[in-house]
Amino acid sequence: MKYPRLFILSLFAAWLFCTQAMAKIVRIAVTRTEAYNGGRLYGNAGEYERLYGTAYGEVDPNNPLNVGIQDIQLAPRNAKGMVEYTSEFIILRPKDISKCNGILFLSLPNRGNAFPADSSLLKRGYIYLWAAWQGDVLAGNNRLFMHVPVATDHGKIITGTVRAEYELNDPAKSLPLNSGYFNGLTHHTYETVSLNNSTAVLTKRVHEADPKIPVGHSDWAFADCTKVDFPGTPSAAMISIKGGFETDYIYELIYTAKDPLVLGLGFAAIRDMASFLKHQRKDNAGNPNPLVIGGGTNPVKAAIMQGVSQCGNFTRTFLQLGFNEDEDHQIVFEGVNDHIGTRRISLNIRFGRPGGGGSQHEDHLFPSNEPPFTWDKTYEPISGTRGGILDKCLQTNTCPKIMQTFSSTEYWQYRASLRTTDSYSKKDIPIPPQVRIYLFNSTQHSPFGVADKVSGFNTNYNNYGPYLRNLVVNLEKWVLEDKAPPQSKYPRIDDHTLVKSDKQSIGWKDIPGVPFSGKVSDGPLLDFGPGYKAGLVTGVLREPPVVLKGKYYNVRIPKVDADDNELGGIREVTLRAPLGTYTGWSLRKPGYSDGDLNALNGMFIPFKKTKEERAAAGDPRLSLEERYNDHAGYVSQVTKAANDMVSEGYLLPEDAQNIITEADKSNVLK
């Protein structure tokens, strides 16, 4: 029987489509569905349902969109020649899916942990998605887990040099080899190839810039001393030191590890999961797309990805490496919020550690702080390279609309100024039209207020949450309605709000009992060897890196006002009606590497209540009574500030009312 040529071509096209689909998400397994928050109603969106499940993905290692994944050619393949992975996910959808506003909102899990959904966004009808992307996070404690394969050299074990740092807030007898300051005990360890430590090197130093002091091989071991005293129980995954690890040192270990994970598959997992939910009706096994209910239409009009902290670094690298183009050459995310993430992420590196730092004290000489720093393509004279984060997506017309949001900590610890200035901090550089950049003045990396034993001060509780929420809503409108958000607002050189960090330049007024050094996380250019593509954060590292002499990037920070609170960004209600000084930095006290910057924590230094109290203390800042007279005066100033911020487009009306109510209920000047 002869078939018409058109019919044969149609069959071929259908076969080709199915073949392409098999190289993406091949199976969606929803394991549990439940009412969210007891069936609470969220505005017009009504009730929500929460779905738990696992996505089974396959990646074609020869597809041009995948070949850049580090060690993809060394990963095991299934019978179809594909590389497999699994990614756990959570979906929060309106029970009546027709009440979705069209936004698929991916909240990237941080070290496997899902951030809580924002009730204001649920009221707007957002579909929330959390999907695992970090293949070195261990399962357990409700963390979202991603399984990725181990790379081998045609079945033979791959080994390589790994450098790890250990900085502690509490003494410890033993540590996992891959713990580090930001990883804790929840990450996969690259085991040592030998329990004999004679070829490994352990050093310690008090300050980051101090010479490294070797620790004798007889004074430490690849061992576990949690139950047995040193030298403990031999372990290929643990390190112990005679007398235990102390809080006053940075410990650095260089050792030979084995079995690298193909962590770069995390980029493909996020790309393919979002693309599946946006475009596919069912998987290869016939399981329906969880957003296509009862054979109806797909409610998703656009997708927004939000990455916070290390996940913000993920978003920048995801875009730079071209993963915002799916395998059908469609845009994946129409909007991106990169929040408190200034760097890129060391995910696509052999023996990568995506949870690592790169701050002044912790993991200072860590990969992912190299240029390009900027969104747009620029020439970077110190490294002699040219490039930008958006280079690939501009070539394929798959660039999203972007909001990059900073706390003050990113300027002190993570060189945020280099995203908006030239390498020498002589001039501001243009920002692409599809990008907005905002600083939340005088905030720390994550706002909370507790007594910090490392600095000796209370941390900075100044909450940027309401202002970030407002910007996400602006991003939603920008994506769905093409309604432009407020113009970027960040410190600049041309208006003298971005300055050197010395006391005179910043305008810092001495506050009794508060140390100030002007120390920032400097920016040395590092050489990790010929196997590492620094511009793409991809490849094989040579450890330790070489610090190239004379090649440093000039870092700038925001100037401060008469209260030592910052200028140049979004000045929240907290700064328009302040109760003290709020910083994005603090210094470590004796016993904790005295004088180095203190991780991600800032300070809150309250004003004195009366003029007499501040005069007795020698405090240059006006007291609460001098500012507000009484409680009613304080509430009045908060009310004006909140309403002004609504008018300026930086605060939602409901959040403004909440801030006013909170001020009224406070004990300020009562």
ZAMARGU-4260 file (C-alpha; in steps of 0.2 Angstrom, whole numbers, plus 5000, padded with zeros to 4 digits):
<rodrens>
0) 5000/5000/5000 | 5007/5017/4995 | 5005/5032/5007 | 5005/5050/5001 | 5021/5059/5002
5) 5013/5072/5014 | 5007/5058/5026 | 5024/5051/5026 | 5032/5068/5030 | 5019/5070/5044
10) 5024/5054/5052 | 5042/5058/5051 | 5039/5075/5059 | 5029/5067/5073 | 5043/5054/5076
15) 5056/5068/5076 | 5045/5077/5089 | 5044/5062/5100 | 5062/5059/5098 | 5066/5076/5103
20) 5054/5076/5118 | 5063/5060/5124 | 5079/5070/5127 | 5070/5081/5140 | 5058/5077/5154
25) 5052/5059/5150 | 5042/5055/5165 | 5033/5066/5178 | 5028/5056/5194 | 5017/5065/5206
30) 5018/5056/5222 | 5007/5066/5233 | 4993/5079/5232 | 4986/5089/5247 | 4976/5104/5251
35) 4988/5119/5255 | 4987/5127/5272 | 4971/5119/5277 | 4961/5125/5262 | 4964/5143/5266
40) 4958/5155/5252 | 4970/5167/5244 | 4961/5182/5236 | 4953/5179/5220 | 4964/5163/5217
45) 4955/5154/5231 | 4961/5137/5237 | 4978/5130/5232 | 4984/5112/5230 | 5002/5106/5234
50) 5009/5093/5223 | 5025/5083/5227 | 5034/5073/5214 | 5050/5068/5204 | 5054/5073/5186
55) 5064/5060/5176 | 5075/5068/5163 | 5086/5063/5149 | 5099/5074/5141 | 5107/5071/5124
60) 5126/5074/5127 | 5128/5078/5108 | 5115/5091/5107 | 5124/5108/5105 | 5114/5115/5119
65) 5121/5102/5131 | 5139/5099/5125 | 5145/5113/5137 | 5140/5103/5152 | 5156/5098/5161
70) 5160/5080/5159 | 5144/5076/5150 | 5153/5065/5138 | 5160/5055/5153 | 5143/5052/5161
75) 5135/5034/5159 | 5122/5033/5145 | 5106/5023/5144 | 5101/5012/5129 | 5096/5027/5119
80) 5112/5036/5122 | 5105/5048/5134 | 5112/5054/5151 | 5099/5052/5165 | 5095/5062/5180
85) 5080/5064/5193 | 5074/5080/5201 | 5062/5081/5215 | 5049/5095/5214 | 5035/5104/5223
90) 5021/5113/5214 | 5008/5125/5222 | 4993/5128/5210 | 4976/5136/5212 | 4964/5122/5215
95) 4954/5130/5201 | 4968/5132/5188 | 4958/5144/5178 | 4961/5157/5192 | 4980/5156/5188
100) 4986/5173/5182 | 4997/5165/5169 | 5014/5166/5179 | 5024/5150/5183 | 5035/5156/5197
105) 5051/5145/5199 | 5058/5148/5217 | 5075/5140/5216 | 5078/5129/5231 | 5094/5135/5241
110) 5104/5120/5246 | 5089/5109/5243 | 5078/5120/5254 | 5062/5127/5247 | 5058/5146/5252
115) 5040/5148/5258 | 5028/5154/5246 | 5023/5173/5247 | 5005/5174/5251 | 5003/5190/5242
120) 5009/5182/5226 | 4997/5167/5229 | 4983/5180/5230 | 4988/5186/5213 | 4986/5168/5206
125) 5004/5163/5204 | 5009/5145/5201 | 5024/5141/5212 | 5037/5128/5207 | 5052/5122/5217
130) 5063/5110/5208 | 5080/5102/5213 | 5095/5108/5204 | 5110/5105/5216 | 5116/5087/5213
135) 5128/5088/5228 | 5114/5091/5241 | 5111/5076/5252 | 5093/5069/5254 | 5084/5071/5271
140) 5075/5084/5281 | 5063/5089/5267 | 5077/5095/5256 | 5073/5093/5237 | 5085/5080/5230
145) 5093/5079/5213 | 5102/5063/5207 | 5116/5065/5195 | 5128/5052/5188 | 5147/5051/5192
150) 5159/5054/5178 | 5171/5040/5174 | 5185/5038/5161 | 5177/5024/5151 | 5173/5015/5167
155) 5189/5020/5176 | 5189/5031/5192 | 5193/5049/5189 | 5203/5058/5202 | 5208/5076/5204
160) 5214/5089/5216 | 5201/5097/5228 | 5204/5112/5239 | 5192/5115/5254 | 5191/5128/5267
165) 5184/5126/5285 | 5179/5141/5295 | 5169/5138/5311 | 5158/5148/5323 | 5159/5133/5335
170) 5173/5121/5339 | 5172/5104/5331 | 5182/5088/5333 | 5178/5082/5315 | 5171/5089/5299
175) 5165/5081/5282 | 5178/5085/5269 | 5166/5095/5258 | 5158/5104/5273 | 5165/5122/5272
180) 5157/5137/5280 | 5141/5138/5269 | 5139/5119/5266 | 5137/5113/5284 | 5134/5094/5285
185) 5121/5093/5271 | 5132/5091/5255 | 5140/5076/5246 | 5158/5073/5250 | 5171/5070/5237
190) 5181/5056/5246 | 5200/5055/5247 | 5208/5042/5236 | 5219/5037/5251 | 5218/5037/5270
195) 5237/5041/5269 | 5238/5060/5271 | 5256/5061/5266 | 5252/5069/5249 | 5239/5080/5256
200) 5242/5097/5264 | 5232/5105/5278 | 5236/5123/5284 | 5229/5136/5295 | 5229/5155/5297
205) 5220/5168/5308 | 5216/5180/5295 | 5212/5177/5276 | 5228/5187/5271 | 5240/5179/5283
210) 5253/5166/5278 | 5247/5149/5279 | 5254/5138/5293 | 5257/5120/5289 | 5249/5107/5301
215) 5260/5092/5303 | 5254/5076/5295 | 5254/5067/5312 | 5243/5081/5319 | 5228/5078/5308
220) 5220/5063/5299 | 5207/5057/5287 | 5196/5051/5301 | 5181/5053/5312 | 5184/5058/5330
225) 5165/5061/5335 | 5165/5045/5345 | 5183/5040/5346 | 5197/5052/5351 | 5211/5057/5339
230) 5217/5049/5328 | 5199/5042/5328 | 5191/5030/5316 | 5198/5031/5298 | 5186/5038/5286
235) 5188/5043/5267 | 5175/5056/5269 | 5180/5065/5286 | 5194/5075/5292 | 5200/5077/5310
240) 5214/5087/5319 | 5222/5084/5336 | 5214/5095/5348 | 5200/5099/5337 | 5196/5113/5325
245) 5195/5131/5333 | 5185/5146/5329 | 5200/5158/5327 | 5207/5149/5311 | 5204/5147/5293
250) 5209/5129/5289 | 5213/5124/5271 | 5215/5107/5264 | 5221/5101/5247 | 5219/5083/5244
255) 5216/5071/5229 | 5198/5066/5227 | 5188/5054/5217 | 5172/5052/5208 | 5166/5069/5202
260) 5148/5072/5200 | 5141/5079/5183 | 5133/5094/5193 | 5131/5104/5177 | 5115/5094/5173
265) 5107/5105/5186 | 5106/5119/5173 | 5097/5106/5161 | 5085/5100/5174 | 5079/5118/5177
270) 5078/5122/5159 | 5069/5106/5154 | 5057/5106/5169 | 5051/5123/5166 | 5049/5120/5147
275) 5039/5104/5150 | 5027/5113/5162 | 5025/5128/5149 | 5023/5118/5133 | 5019/5099/5135
280) 5003/5091/5138 | 5010/5074/5145 | 5026/5065/5147 | 5032/5050/5136 | 5023/5038/5147
285) 5006/5047/5145 | 5006/5055/5162 | 4998/5073/5161 | 5007/5089/5164 | 5002/5093/5182
290) 4996/5111/5176 | 4985/5104/5162 | 4970/5098/5172 | 4956/5087/5164 | 4962/5089/5147
295) 4961/5108/5148 | 4972/5122/5141 | 4989/5125/5149 | 4987/5141/5160 | 5005/5147/5159
300) 5008/5163/5149 | 5025/5166/5155 | 5038/5160/5168 | 5048/5169/5180 | 5064/5162/5189
305) 5069/5169/5206 | 5086/5164/5213 | 5091/5170/5231 | 5109/5171/5236 | 5118/5156/5229
310) 5103/5153/5218 | 5105/5171/5212 | 5122/5166/5206 | 5114/5151/5198 | 5102/5162/5188
315) 5117/5172/5181 | 5127/5157/5176 | 5111/5149/5169 | 5109/5164/5157 | 5127/5165/5153
320) 5129/5147/5147 | 5114/5148/5136 | 5101/5138/5146 | 5087/5150/5144 | 5085/5142/5127
325) 5076/5125/5127 | 5079/5111/5115 | 5065/5117/5104 | 5074/5134/5103 | 5060/5143/5114
330) 5063/5155/5128 | 5062/5146/5145 | 5060/5161/5157 | 5053/5177/5152 | 5058/5185/5168
335) 5072/5183/5181 | 5075/5190/5198 | 5093/5188/5203 | 5092/5192/5222 | 5107/5195/5233
340) 5118/5185/5220 | 5132/5195/5212 | 5144/5181/5207 | 5142/5166/5196 | 5141/5148/5202
345) 5154/5134/5202 | 5141/5121/5197 | 5149/5117/5180 | 5166/5112/5186 | 5174/5095/5189
350) 5173/5092/5208 | 5162/5108/5209 | 5156/5116/5225 | 5141/5126/5221 | 5138/5130/5239
355) 5154/5139/5241 | 5157/5157/5246 | 5170/5169/5240 | 5168/5183/5253 | 5182/5192/5262
360) 5185/5179/5275 | 5177/5163/5269 | 5182/5154/5253 | 5190/5171/5247 | 5200/5163/5233
365) 5185/5153/5226 | 5181/5151/5208 | 5166/5161/5200 | 5172/5178/5205 | 5181/5181/5188
370) 5174/5192/5174 | 5163/5195/5165 | 5154/5204/5179 | 5142/5214/5169 | 5126/5210/5160
375) 5131/5219/5144 | 5146/5215/5134 | 5161/5225/5140 | 5179/5225/5138 | 5188/5220/5155
380) 5206/5227/5154 | 5213/5219/5170 | 5210/5201/5163 | 5210/5207/5145 | 5194/5199/5141
385) 5177/5204/5133 | 5160/5198/5137 | 5144/5199/5147 | 5131/5188/5155 | 5119/5190/5141
390) 5130/5187/5126 | 5122/5170/5122 | 5104/5174/5125 | 5106/5190/5114 | 5112/5179/5100
395) 5097/5168/5101 | 5083/5181/5106 | 5080/5172/5122 | 5085/5185/5135 | 5072/5188/5149
400) 5068/5204/5158 | 5079/5205/5173 | 5078/5212/5190 | 5094/5211/5200 | 5092/5216/5219
405) 5106/5218/5231 | 5107/5220/5250 | 5122/5231/5257 | 5131/5215/5261 | 5134/5212/5243
410) 5144/5228/5241 | 5155/5224/5256 | 5157/5205/5254 | 5154/5201/5235 | 5160/5216/5225
415) 5143/5222/5219 | 5150/5238/5213 | 5159/5229/5198 | 5142/5225/5191 | 5139/5244/5187
420) 5156/5252/5185 | 5172/5249/5175 | 5186/5238/5183 | 5195/5253/5190 | 5179/5261/5198
425) 5182/5277/5188 | 5165/5278/5179 | 5148/5270/5179 | 5143/5259/5164 | 5127/5258/5155
430) 5114/5245/5160 | 5105/5235/5146 | 5087/5241/5144 | 5080/5223/5149 | 5089/5225/5166
435) 5085/5234/5182 | 5096/5235/5197 | 5091/5240/5214 | 5100/5241/5231 | 5090/5240/5247
440) 5100/5252/5257 | 5107/5247/5274 | 5101/5229/5274 | 5111/5213/5277 | 5111/5198/5266
445) 5096/5190/5275 | 5087/5201/5287 | 5085/5195/5305 | 5088/5201/5323 | 5098/5191/5335
450) 5114/5193/5346 | 5129/5188/5335 | 5142/5180/5345 | 5155/5182/5331 | 5154/5201/5330
455) 5147/5205/5348 | 5133/5215/5340 | 5115/5213/5336 | 5112/5208/5318 | 5102/5219/5306
460) 5084/5216/5305 | 5080/5229/5292 | 5068/5219/5281 | 5068/5222/5262 | 5055/5209/5260
465) 5040/5221/5256 | 5051/5230/5244 | 5057/5214/5235 | 5039/5208/5234 | 5034/5224/5226
470) 5047/5223/5213 | 5042/5205/5209 | 5025/5211/5205 | 5033/5224/5194 | 5042/5211/5185
475) 5026/5201/5183 | 5018/5216/5175 | 5034/5219/5164 | 5033/5202/5158 | 5014/5200/5155
480) 5009/5218/5151 | 5026/5226/5145 | 5023/5239/5158 | 5040/5246/5163 | 5046/5245/5181
485) 5054/5260/5191 | 5071/5264/5184 | 5086/5256/5192 | 5091/5263/5209 | 5108/5260/5215
490) 5124/5269/5221 | 5133/5278/5207 | 5150/5286/5204 | 5143/5301/5195 | 5132/5306/5210
495) 5145/5303/5223 | 5135/5289/5232 | 5147/5275/5227 | 5164/5278/5235 | 5180/5271/5242
500) 5178/5262/5259 | 5189/5273/5270 | 5181/5283/5284 | 5182/5300/5275 | 5176/5294/5259
505) 5161/5285/5265 | 5157/5298/5278 | 5157/5287/5293 | 5154/5295/5309 | 5162/5286/5324
510) 5149/5278/5336 | 5156/5274/5353 | 5160/5255/5355 | 5158/5251/5336 | 5174/5247/5327
515) 5176/5253/5309 | 5190/5248/5297 | 5183/5250/5280 | 5189/5232/5275 | 5180/5225/5260
520) 5182/5210/5250 | 5195/5214/5238 | 5195/5207/5220 | 5211/5199/5215 | 5212/5191/5197
525) 5215/5172/5199 | 5223/5159/5188 | 5215/5142/5190 | 5226/5134/5176 | 5223/5130/5158
530) 5209/5117/5161 | 5198/5131/5168 | 5187/5142/5157 | 5186/5157/5169 | 5174/5167/5157
535) 5162/5152/5158 | 5165/5145/5175 | 5168/5129/5167 | 5182/5116/5167 | 5195/5108/5178
540) 5203/5118/5192 | 5221/5119/5196 | 5222/5121/5215 | 5227/5132/5223 | 5225/5146/5211
545) 5238/5159/5207 | 5235/5176/5213 | 5241/5187/5198 | 5251/5201/5206 | 5246/5219/5202
550) 5229/5213/5195 | 5216/5219/5207 | 5198/5226/5205 | 5194/5242/5214 | 5178/5239/5224
555) 5167/5253/5230 | 5153/5254/5243 | 5138/5265/5246 | 5141/5282/5255 | 5131/5285/5271
560) 5121/5299/5279 | 5122/5308/5296 | 5116/5292/5304 | 5128/5281/5295 | 5114/5274/5285
565) 5117/5271/5266 | 5112/5282/5252 | 5110/5279/5233 | 5098/5265/5233 | 5080/5262/5238
570) 5079/5270/5256 | 5066/5260/5265 | 5054/5266/5278 | 5066/5260/5291 | 5079/5273/5285
575) 5066/5287/5282 | 5060/5285/5300 | 5075/5276/5308 | 5078/5269/5325 | 5097/5267/5323
580) 5111/5263/5311 | 5109/5248/5300 | 5124/5240/5292 | 5127/5227/5279 | 5144/5222/5287
585) 5151/5218/5304 | 5169/5214/5310 | 5174/5198/5319 | 5179/5199/5337 | 5194/5191/5345
590) 5193/5172/5345 | 5185/5173/5328 | 5198/5180/5317 | 5197/5197/5324 | 5195/5211/5312
595) 5190/5201/5296 | 5173/5204/5289 | 5159/5193/5297 | 5151/5182/5284 | 5134/5188/5279
600) 5129/5198/5295 | 5127/5216/5298 | 5123/5226/5313 | 5109/5236/5321 | 5116/5250/5333
605) 5101/5258/5341 | 5099/5277/5344 | 5099/5283/5362 | 5082/5287/5369 | 5085/5305/5375
610) 5097/5319/5371 | 5105/5317/5389 | 5109/5299/5386 | 5117/5302/5369 | 5127/5316/5376
615) 5133/5305/5390 | 5138/5292/5378 | 5146/5303/5366 | 5135/5297/5352 | 5134/5309/5337
620) 5117/5303/5331 | 5101/5312/5336 | 5091/5303/5350 | 5074/5296/5347 | 5066/5310/5357
625) 5075/5323/5347 | 5069/5315/5331 | 5051/5311/5335 | 5047/5319/5351 | 5035/5305/5356
630) 5027/5289/5350 | 5014/5298/5340 | 5028/5308/5331 | 5036/5292/5326 | 5021/5284/5319
635) 5017/5300/5310 | 5034/5300/5301 | 5032/5281/5297 | 5015/5284/5290 | 5022/5298/5279
640) 5037/5287/5273 | 5026/5272/5269 | 5013/5282/5259 | 5028/5291/5250 | 5035/5274/5245
645) 5018/5268/5238 | 5017/5284/5228 | 5035/5281/5222 | 5031/5264/5216 | 5042/5254/5229
650) 5029/5248/5240 | 5012/5239/5239 | 4998/5248/5248 | 4994/5233/5259 | 5012/5232/5264
655) 5012/5250/5268 | 4997/5248/5280 | 5006/5233/5288 | 5021/5244/5292 | 5011/5258/5299
660) 5001/5246/5310 | 5017/5238/5316 | 5024/5256/5320 | 5008/5260/5330 | 5009/5244/5340
665) 5028/5246/5344 | 5035/5252/5360 | 5045/5266/5352 | 5045/5281/5364 | 5031/5274/5375
</rodrens>
